[in-house]
């Protein structure tokens, strides 16, 4: 229980410095784009596997992010650099949703001296169904699931799909409205991040093959949050590596400087807890998560303390495309029926 809570808080902490981390770190609860209909673009279903998209034989069309970068004038103002990077990040989120991947999660439970008591290793396939992100467990301790475990995961996926498949037009509309609200809140959160810190360029470094600014973020004592969870920004310090050419986030390191409480003190993150991630460039179009690290302590209900170290590695990225549209009133055909 503590590890799940700490992981979620780690996501909030890192989102405080870069919302691009959110895509793969919400335990499959991150809302996606609206489900497919006769008027929308095709989406994958349980019977289809992502396939590499064909490369069109046309001239390169600048992305919204590339067009935004072209309009920027040179600057060495760290706050303006961070503001631009957040704008670029917002415009590239849709590109990130075109990729599936595998996530290998290693969680080490530590004793008071920092020694490893036990280790859990799980591997997930992260894909999209009806526009929703879903993490499907495929291996434990680097071994394939047995028949019983695989059946359980199949049932969980089918339950997830059935809920989306059977949505009414009204439910889809509510889902779209919820997503719109969350996008607006995300934009507002970015403003809170920009206002929560004093930023300072502390160096330059080549990372992942690109030249970056190294920018230190120190919490401002006079910061007044406007969004939920933004108050934790006052208790987090960090450092970020930002691409000097296109303002992409390459790496982020963050540390809790004070106790962070959630849920009326039912969950508390201890000072000194550390969170960081690093991204990689794919297909010359998008930066996606390569590595996530969490090391920290938490207390549940003011009773039980637990310390963990977690490393997540993301690999086998594939750009997917779909070749059909689910029409209203048309049911999916099981694979065995398609083969007749």
C-alpha beads as a LAMMPS data file, in Angstrom:
LAMMPS data file: protein, C-alpha beads

340 atoms
339 bonds

1 atom types
1 bond types

-500.0 500.0 xlo xhi
-500.0 500.0 ylo yhi
-500.0 500.0 zlo zhi

Masses

1 110.0

Atoms # bond

1 1 1 0.000 0.000 0.000
2 1 1 2.791 2.398 0.864
3 1 1 4.667 1.714 -2.366
4 1 1 1.584 2.562 -4.463
5 1 1 1.011 5.744 -2.526
6 1 1 4.659 6.765 -2.754
7 1 1 4.649 6.053 -6.480
8 1 1 1.600 8.240 -7.026
9 1 1 3.109 11.039 -4.953
10 1 1 6.316 10.664 -6.928
11 1 1 4.275 11.216 -10.074
12 1 1 2.752 14.361 -8.600
13 1 1 6.200 15.596 -7.556
14 1 1 7.658 15.032 -11.000
15 1 1 4.574 16.471 -12.678
16 1 1 5.257 19.562 -10.648
17 1 1 8.393 19.990 -12.742
18 1 1 7.274 18.270 -15.984
19 1 1 3.810 16.951 -16.829
20 1 1 5.221 14.714 -19.586
21 1 1 5.951 12.063 -16.962
22 1 1 2.254 11.574 -16.268
23 1 1 1.553 9.486 -19.362
24 1 1 3.076 6.278 -18.126
25 1 1 2.880 6.621 -14.365
26 1 1 -0.757 6.713 -13.314
27 1 1 -1.423 2.964 -12.890
28 1 1 -3.541 2.966 -16.068
29 1 1 -5.893 5.582 -14.634
30 1 1 -4.813 8.492 -16.826
31 1 1 -7.778 9.515 -19.021
32 1 1 -7.207 9.429 -22.762
33 1 1 -8.901 10.956 -25.746
34 1 1 -12.625 10.408 -26.503
35 1 1 -13.661 6.915 -27.635
36 1 1 -14.004 6.266 -31.365
37 1 1 -17.263 6.807 -33.236
38 1 1 -18.293 7.021 -36.874
39 1 1 -16.950 10.566 -37.015
40 1 1 -13.645 10.021 -35.202
41 1 1 -10.371 8.419 -36.138
42 1 1 -9.883 4.634 -35.652
43 1 1 -8.769 3.210 -32.318
44 1 1 -7.264 -0.149 -31.311
45 1 1 -9.434 -2.824 -29.657
46 1 1 -8.720 -5.971 -27.671
47 1 1 -8.386 -8.006 -30.897
48 1 1 -5.843 -5.780 -32.598
49 1 1 -2.161 -5.347 -31.902
50 1 1 -0.363 -2.085 -32.571
51 1 1 1.419 -2.094 -35.923
52 1 1 4.161 0.257 -37.052
53 1 1 2.736 3.162 -38.989
54 1 1 3.780 3.443 -42.617
55 1 1 6.052 6.354 -43.434
56 1 1 4.209 8.667 -45.838
57 1 1 6.086 9.718 -48.959
58 1 1 5.412 13.407 -48.435
59 1 1 7.421 16.381 -47.323
60 1 1 7.866 16.893 -43.590
61 1 1 5.095 18.971 -42.070
62 1 1 6.188 21.086 -39.097
63 1 1 4.532 20.071 -35.842
64 1 1 2.827 22.680 -33.620
65 1 1 5.830 22.465 -31.291
66 1 1 8.294 23.092 -34.133
67 1 1 6.272 26.080 -35.295
68 1 1 6.200 27.417 -31.739
69 1 1 9.998 27.104 -31.413
70 1 1 10.455 28.955 -34.715
71 1 1 8.633 31.953 -33.238
72 1 1 10.843 32.187 -30.141
73 1 1 13.591 34.775 -29.962
74 1 1 16.925 33.862 -28.292
75 1 1 16.920 34.128 -24.502
76 1 1 19.024 33.264 -21.473
77 1 1 16.304 34.081 -18.960
78 1 1 15.809 30.820 -16.987
79 1 1 12.160 31.530 -16.132
80 1 1 11.356 32.210 -19.793
81 1 1 13.205 29.017 -20.794
82 1 1 11.085 26.996 -18.354
83 1 1 7.896 28.710 -19.554
84 1 1 8.723 27.870 -23.173
85 1 1 9.571 24.275 -22.300
86 1 1 6.178 23.808 -20.677
87 1 1 4.438 25.203 -23.735
88 1 1 6.367 22.815 -26.002
89 1 1 5.598 19.913 -23.667
90 1 1 1.878 20.686 -23.788
91 1 1 1.904 20.701 -27.585
92 1 1 3.702 17.342 -27.888
93 1 1 1.486 15.302 -25.543
94 1 1 -0.698 14.142 -28.447
95 1 1 2.390 12.774 -30.225
96 1 1 3.328 10.805 -27.115
97 1 1 -0.068 9.096 -27.148
98 1 1 0.781 7.500 -30.506
99 1 1 3.281 5.151 -28.855
100 1 1 3.023 1.893 -26.920
101 1 1 5.875 0.484 -24.833
102 1 1 6.972 -1.962 -22.156
103 1 1 7.591 -0.904 -18.559
104 1 1 9.863 -2.929 -16.257
105 1 1 9.266 -1.979 -12.630
106 1 1 11.747 -2.948 -9.903
107 1 1 10.678 -2.173 -6.322
108 1 1 13.060 -2.758 -3.416
109 1 1 11.727 -2.666 0.146
110 1 1 14.348 -1.284 2.526
111 1 1 14.972 -1.580 6.254
112 1 1 15.911 1.320 8.569
113 1 1 19.570 1.019 7.569
114 1 1 18.753 1.146 3.859
115 1 1 19.400 -2.555 3.270
116 1 1 17.153 -4.444 0.840
117 1 1 14.594 -6.668 2.578
118 1 1 12.754 -7.875 -0.540
119 1 1 12.478 -7.125 -4.252
120 1 1 9.542 -7.180 -6.663
121 1 1 9.959 -7.115 -10.449
122 1 1 6.992 -6.650 -12.774
123 1 1 6.804 -5.964 -16.514
124 1 1 3.835 -4.334 -18.216
125 1 1 2.678 -3.741 -21.757
126 1 1 1.375 -0.165 -21.971
127 1 1 -1.119 0.360 -24.791
128 1 1 -4.242 2.241 -25.761
129 1 1 -7.785 0.950 -26.201
130 1 1 -10.582 3.245 -27.329
131 1 1 -8.178 6.098 -26.634
132 1 1 -7.582 4.986 -23.017
133 1 1 -4.180 4.043 -21.627
134 1 1 -3.943 0.585 -20.059
135 1 1 -1.048 -1.212 -18.325
136 1 1 -1.245 -4.994 -18.745
137 1 1 0.932 -7.175 -16.510
138 1 1 2.885 -9.666 -18.662
139 1 1 5.800 -10.837 -16.473
140 1 1 6.714 -11.240 -12.795
141 1 1 10.333 -11.518 -11.683
142 1 1 11.269 -11.543 -15.393
143 1 1 9.262 -14.737 -15.979
144 1 1 6.071 -15.050 -18.071
145 1 1 2.812 -15.326 -16.125
146 1 1 1.445 -18.804 -15.478
147 1 1 -1.935 -19.797 -16.946
148 1 1 -3.887 -18.723 -13.866
149 1 1 -2.230 -15.323 -13.697
150 1 1 -2.611 -14.781 -17.441
151 1 1 -6.319 -15.614 -17.256
152 1 1 -6.734 -13.099 -14.434
153 1 1 -5.054 -10.380 -16.496
154 1 1 -7.211 -11.274 -19.518
155 1 1 -10.334 -10.900 -17.396
156 1 1 -9.178 -7.539 -16.051
157 1 1 -8.548 -6.267 -19.572
158 1 1 -11.922 -7.506 -20.807
159 1 1 -13.658 -5.781 -17.902
160 1 1 -11.810 -2.565 -18.743
161 1 1 -12.768 -2.874 -22.425
162 1 1 -16.399 -3.718 -21.717
163 1 1 -16.793 -0.563 -19.672
164 1 1 -15.499 1.579 -22.540
165 1 1 -17.221 -0.438 -25.269
166 1 1 -20.631 -0.074 -23.659
167 1 1 -20.492 3.638 -22.954
168 1 1 -23.560 5.584 -23.971
169 1 1 -23.294 8.822 -25.997
170 1 1 -24.038 10.721 -22.776
171 1 1 -21.222 8.936 -20.923
172 1 1 -18.794 9.670 -23.766
173 1 1 -19.809 13.315 -23.659
174 1 1 -19.194 13.454 -19.891
175 1 1 -15.819 11.804 -20.424
176 1 1 -14.888 14.379 -23.080
177 1 1 -15.962 17.228 -20.789
178 1 1 -13.923 15.768 -17.925
179 1 1 -10.845 15.518 -20.140
180 1 1 -11.312 19.103 -21.322
181 1 1 -11.483 20.275 -17.708
182 1 1 -8.342 18.309 -16.821
183 1 1 -6.454 19.854 -19.758
184 1 1 -7.440 23.313 -18.552
185 1 1 -6.334 22.452 -15.013
186 1 1 -3.030 21.156 -16.404
187 1 1 -2.397 24.484 -18.128
188 1 1 -3.184 26.316 -14.890
189 1 1 -0.847 23.987 -12.974
190 1 1 1.965 24.911 -15.352
191 1 1 1.473 28.544 -14.404
192 1 1 1.726 27.593 -10.737
193 1 1 5.018 25.786 -11.420
194 1 1 6.444 28.819 -13.198
195 1 1 5.422 31.054 -10.282
196 1 1 6.473 28.675 -7.487
197 1 1 10.230 28.832 -8.070
198 1 1 13.213 31.032 -8.525
199 1 1 15.066 29.554 -11.517
200 1 1 18.810 29.818 -12.041
201 1 1 21.018 28.504 -14.850
202 1 1 23.839 26.609 -13.115
203 1 1 25.578 25.171 -16.174
204 1 1 25.345 23.518 -19.570
205 1 1 25.678 19.812 -20.366
206 1 1 25.354 17.442 -23.316
207 1 1 22.741 14.821 -22.534
208 1 1 21.113 12.267 -24.838
209 1 1 23.083 13.797 -27.689
210 1 1 21.754 17.350 -27.271
211 1 1 23.092 20.469 -25.592
212 1 1 21.077 21.417 -22.524
213 1 1 20.735 24.172 -19.972
214 1 1 21.006 22.901 -16.396
215 1 1 18.474 24.919 -14.418
216 1 1 18.058 24.879 -10.648
217 1 1 14.596 25.434 -9.153
218 1 1 14.379 26.848 -5.618
219 1 1 10.914 27.214 -3.976
220 1 1 9.669 30.773 -3.417
221 1 1 8.456 31.460 0.114
222 1 1 5.824 33.908 -1.139
223 1 1 4.242 31.437 -3.607
224 1 1 0.430 31.201 -3.404
225 1 1 -0.925 28.059 -5.170
226 1 1 -4.085 28.189 -7.283
227 1 1 -4.453 24.478 -8.168
228 1 1 -4.956 21.243 -6.160
229 1 1 -1.662 19.728 -4.937
230 1 1 0.276 22.818 -6.046
231 1 1 0.952 23.616 -2.392
232 1 1 3.531 20.779 -2.345
233 1 1 5.717 22.826 -4.697
234 1 1 6.877 24.852 -1.700
235 1 1 8.354 21.642 -0.255
236 1 1 10.189 20.440 -3.371
237 1 1 13.467 21.600 -4.842
238 1 1 14.738 20.427 -8.181
239 1 1 17.029 20.610 -11.142
240 1 1 16.166 20.191 -14.814
241 1 1 18.049 19.673 -18.059
242 1 1 16.311 21.488 -20.947
243 1 1 17.193 21.143 -24.647
244 1 1 18.774 24.430 -25.791
245 1 1 17.434 24.073 -29.344
246 1 1 13.837 22.897 -28.929
247 1 1 13.185 23.393 -25.180
248 1 1 12.396 19.722 -24.472
249 1 1 12.725 18.262 -20.960
250 1 1 15.566 15.723 -21.046
251 1 1 16.057 15.040 -17.350
252 1 1 14.547 16.114 -14.021
253 1 1 15.720 15.573 -10.444
254 1 1 13.541 16.507 -7.468
255 1 1 13.767 16.168 -3.679
256 1 1 11.286 16.696 -0.857
257 1 1 12.654 19.312 1.542
258 1 1 9.878 18.951 4.130
259 1 1 7.109 16.513 5.062
260 1 1 4.427 16.314 2.350
261 1 1 1.010 15.267 3.652
262 1 1 -2.006 13.976 1.739
263 1 1 -5.482 12.906 2.783
264 1 1 -5.744 14.615 6.167
265 1 1 -2.323 13.264 7.212
266 1 1 -3.246 9.677 6.301
267 1 1 -0.273 9.565 3.948
268 1 1 3.000 11.432 4.494
269 1 1 6.186 11.613 2.428
270 1 1 9.341 12.094 4.476
271 1 1 11.922 14.848 3.789
272 1 1 14.813 13.668 1.661
273 1 1 12.670 11.491 -0.629
274 1 1 14.071 11.737 -4.162
275 1 1 12.435 11.430 -7.564
276 1 1 13.984 11.732 -11.014
277 1 1 13.442 10.734 -14.623
278 1 1 15.195 10.849 -17.980
279 1 1 13.734 10.855 -21.480
280 1 1 14.884 9.753 -24.961
281 1 1 14.200 11.069 -28.459
282 1 1 12.241 8.867 -30.863
283 1 1 11.642 9.244 -34.614
284 1 1 12.859 12.850 -34.520
285 1 1 9.412 13.877 -33.283
286 1 1 8.910 13.249 -29.578
287 1 1 10.731 12.750 -26.264
288 1 1 9.453 9.768 -24.269
289 1 1 10.283 8.327 -20.866
290 1 1 13.362 6.111 -20.600
291 1 1 13.951 5.851 -16.855
292 1 1 12.135 6.703 -13.613
293 1 1 13.697 6.508 -10.143
294 1 1 12.060 6.947 -6.738
295 1 1 13.813 6.639 -3.387
296 1 1 11.917 7.655 -0.304
297 1 1 10.044 6.943 2.862
298 1 1 6.349 7.220 3.651
299 1 1 4.050 6.777 6.609
300 1 1 0.547 5.338 6.319
301 1 1 -2.154 6.567 8.750
302 1 1 0.614 7.934 10.998
303 1 1 1.425 4.365 12.025
304 1 1 3.519 2.379 9.566
305 1 1 6.727 3.663 8.012
306 1 1 8.028 2.104 4.830
307 1 1 11.050 2.924 2.690
308 1 1 11.338 1.844 -0.919
309 1 1 13.623 2.269 -3.898
310 1 1 11.965 1.960 -7.275
311 1 1 13.408 1.955 -10.789
312 1 1 11.200 1.834 -13.865
313 1 1 12.704 1.285 -17.315
314 1 1 10.673 1.983 -20.460
315 1 1 11.608 0.280 -23.729
316 1 1 10.352 -1.317 -26.941
317 1 1 8.467 1.801 -27.999
318 1 1 6.276 1.294 -31.064
319 1 1 4.283 3.833 -32.970
320 1 1 0.857 2.389 -33.583
321 1 1 -1.863 2.962 -36.145
322 1 1 -5.309 1.474 -36.537
323 1 1 -7.058 0.428 -39.720
324 1 1 -10.740 0.537 -38.810
325 1 1 -13.492 2.506 -37.106
326 1 1 -16.051 1.149 -34.625
327 1 1 -19.439 2.259 -35.966
328 1 1 -22.487 2.824 -33.720
329 1 1 -24.475 -0.383 -33.298
330 1 1 -21.714 -2.591 -34.742
331 1 1 -20.224 -5.236 -32.453
332 1 1 -16.668 -6.526 -32.542
333 1 1 -16.197 -9.994 -34.054
334 1 1 -14.195 -12.466 -31.927
335 1 1 -10.985 -13.712 -33.589
336 1 1 -12.309 -17.263 -34.058
337 1 1 -15.297 -15.956 -36.005
338 1 1 -13.115 -13.807 -38.220
339 1 1 -11.175 -16.874 -39.311
340 1 1 -14.215 -18.761 -40.615

Bonds

1 1 1 2
2 1 2 3
3 1 3 4
4 1 4 5
5 1 5 6
6 1 6 7
7 1 7 8
8 1 8 9
9 1 9 10
10 1 10 11
11 1 11 12
12 1 12 13
13 1 13 14
14 1 14 15
15 1 15 16
16 1 16 17
17 1 17 18
18 1 18 19
19 1 19 20
20 1 20 21
21 1 21 22
22 1 22 23
23 1 23 24
24 1 24 25
25 1 25 26
26 1 26 27
27 1 27 28
28 1 28 29
29 1 29 30
30 1 30 31
31 1 31 32
32 1 32 33
33 1 33 34
34 1 34 35
35 1 35 36
36 1 36 37
37 1 37 38
38 1 38 39
39 1 39 40
40 1 40 41
41 1 41 42
42 1 42 43
43 1 43 44
44 1 44 45
45 1 45 46
46 1 46 47
47 1 47 48
48 1 48 49
49 1 49 50
50 1 50 51
51 1 51 52
52 1 52 53
53 1 53 54
54 1 54 55
55 1 55 56
56 1 56 57
57 1 57 58
58 1 58 59
59 1 59 60
60 1 60 61
61 1 61 62
62 1 62 63
63 1 63 64
64 1 64 65
65 1 65 66
66 1 66 67
67 1 67 68
68 1 68 69
69 1 69 70
70 1 70 71
71 1 71 72
72 1 72 73
73 1 73 74
74 1 74 75
75 1 75 76
76 1 76 77
77 1 77 78
78 1 78 79
79 1 79 80
80 1 80 81
81 1 81 82
82 1 82 83
83 1 83 84
84 1 84 85
85 1 85 86
86 1 86 87
87 1 87 88
88 1 88 89
89 1 89 90
90 1 90 91
91 1 91 92
92 1 92 93
93 1 93 94
94 1 94 95
95 1 95 96
96 1 96 97
97 1 97 98
98 1 98 99
99 1 99 100
100 1 100 101
101 1 101 102
102 1 102 103
103 1 103 104
104 1 104 105
105 1 105 106
106 1 106 107
107 1 107 108
108 1 108 109
109 1 109 110
110 1 110 111
111 1 111 112
112 1 112 113
113 1 113 114
114 1 114 115
115 1 115 116
116 1 116 117
117 1 117 118
118 1 118 119
119 1 119 120
120 1 120 121
121 1 121 122
122 1 122 123
123 1 123 124
124 1 124 125
125 1 125 126
126 1 126 127
127 1 127 128
128 1 128 129
129 1 129 130
130 1 130 131
131 1 131 132
132 1 132 133
133 1 133 134
134 1 134 135
135 1 135 136
136 1 136 137
137 1 137 138
138 1 138 139
139 1 139 140
140 1 140 141
141 1 141 142
142 1 142 143
143 1 143 144
144 1 144 145
145 1 145 146
146 1 146 147
147 1 147 148
148 1 148 149
149 1 149 150
150 1 150 151
151 1 151 152
152 1 152 153
153 1 153 154
154 1 154 155
155 1 155 156
156 1 156 157
157 1 157 158
158 1 158 159
159 1 159 160
160 1 160 161
161 1 161 162
162 1 162 163
163 1 163 164
164 1 164 165
165 1 165 166
166 1 166 167
167 1 167 168
168 1 168 169
169 1 169 170
170 1 170 171
171 1 171 172
172 1 172 173
173 1 173 174
174 1 174 175
175 1 175 176
176 1 176 177
177 1 177 178
178 1 178 179
179 1 179 180
180 1 180 181
181 1 181 182
182 1 182 183
183 1 183 184
184 1 184 185
185 1 185 186
186 1 186 187
187 1 187 188
188 1 188 189
189 1 189 190
190 1 190 191
191 1 191 192
192 1 192 193
193 1 193 194
194 1 194 195
195 1 195 196
196 1 196 197
197 1 197 198
198 1 198 199
199 1 199 200
200 1 200 201
201 1 201 202
202 1 202 203
203 1 203 204
204 1 204 205
205 1 205 206
206 1 206 207
207 1 207 208
208 1 208 209
209 1 209 210
210 1 210 211
211 1 211 212
212 1 212 213
213 1 213 214
214 1 214 215
215 1 215 216
216 1 216 217
217 1 217 218
218 1 218 219
219 1 219 220
220 1 220 221
221 1 221 222
222 1 222 223
223 1 223 224
224 1 224 225
225 1 225 226
226 1 226 227
227 1 227 228
228 1 228 229
229 1 229 230
230 1 230 231
231 1 231 232
232 1 232 233
233 1 233 234
234 1 234 235
235 1 235 236
236 1 236 237
237 1 237 238
238 1 238 239
239 1 239 240
240 1 240 241
241 1 241 242
242 1 242 243
243 1 243 244
244 1 244 245
245 1 245 246
246 1 246 247
247 1 247 248
248 1 248 249
249 1 249 250
250 1 250 251
251 1 251 252
252 1 252 253
253 1 253 254
254 1 254 255
255 1 255 256
256 1 256 257
257 1 257 258
258 1 258 259
259 1 259 260
260 1 260 261
261 1 261 262
262 1 262 263
263 1 263 264
264 1 264 265
265 1 265 266
266 1 266 267
267 1 267 268
268 1 268 269
269 1 269 270
270 1 270 271
271 1 271 272
272 1 272 273
273 1 273 274
274 1 274 275
275 1 275 276
276 1 276 277
277 1 277 278
278 1 278 279
279 1 279 280
280 1 280 281
281 1 281 282
282 1 282 283
283 1 283 284
284 1 284 285
285 1 285 286
286 1 286 287
287 1 287 288
288 1 288 289
289 1 289 290
290 1 290 291
291 1 291 292
292 1 292 293
293 1 293 294
294 1 294 295
295 1 295 296
296 1 296 297
297 1 297 298
298 1 298 299
299 1 299 300
300 1 300 301
301 1 301 302
302 1 302 303
303 1 303 304
304 1 304 305
305 1 305 306
306 1 306 307
307 1 307 308
308 1 308 309
309 1 309 310
310 1 310 311
311 1 311 312
312 1 312 313
313 1 313 314
314 1 314 315
315 1 315 316
316 1 316 317
317 1 317 318
318 1 318 319
319 1 319 320
320 1 320 321
321 1 321 322
322 1 322 323
323 1 323 324
324 1 324 325
325 1 325 326
326 1 326 327
327 1 327 328
328 1 328 329
329 1 329 330
330 1 330 331
331 1 331 332
332 1 332 333
333 1 333 334
334 1 334 335
335 1 335 336
336 1 336 337
337 1 337 338
338 1 338 339
339 1 339 340
